[in-house]
Amino acid sequence: MTHFLISFPSAAMVISDEDFPDVVRDSHAVIQEAKDAGVYVFGGGIDEDVDPVLVAGDGTVTDGTYPQTMQLNGGYTILDLPSREAALEWAKKIAASCRCSQEVRAFQYDPLA
């Protein structure tokens, strides 16, 4: 089994206030389906009201983050799946429920994790 990250940036999720309750209902239903299937590991969204900080190797904490991750935001789901094909099937369900495209990435296996 491999952990897959299925995600989208905040800007991708453009829905009307009228459609919002349906998106919430549908996305929660897909997550419940993943839980019922035993593949759900973790999910949520980056809290964009909390500014990121960068912690250096010496423990120094500074405001901000790496320049290339300044736009890191949105929603994330991590599923434990047998294949990339299975991840793509779950991403299709999540994309339909959230009404936006999803990016799929595999985590590298770490035997100590």
LINFENPE-V459939 format. One record per backbone hydrogen bond with DSSP energy under -0.5 kcal/mol. CO is the residue of the C=O (numbers start at 1). NH is the residue of the N-H. If there is no record, write none. Layout:
CO | NH
CO | NH
//
This chain:
2 | 81
3 | 107
4 | 6
4 | 79
5 | 7
5 | 105
6 | 77
7 | 103
8 | 75
9 | 12
9 | 13
10 | 13
12 | 14
13 | 15
16 | 20
17 | 21
19 | 22
19 | 23
20 | 24
21 | 25
22 | 26
23 | 27
24 | 28
25 | 29
26 | 30
27 | 31
28 | 32
29 | 33
30 | 34
31 | 35
32 | 36
33 | 37
34 | 39
34 | 40
35 | 38
39 | 80
42 | 78
44 | 76
46 | 48
47 | 50
49 | 51
52 | 64
54 | 56
54 | 62
56 | 59
60 | 56
62 | 54
66 | 69
67 | 70
69 | 72
71 | 73
74 | 46
75 | 8
76 | 44
77 | 6
77 | 79
78 | 41
78 | 42
79 | 4
79 | 81
81 | 2
83 | 87
84 | 88
85 | 89
86 | 90
87 | 91
88 | 92
89 | 93
90 | 94
91 | 95
92 | 96
93 | 97
94 | 98
95 | 99
95 | 100
103 | 7
105 | 5
110 | 113
//
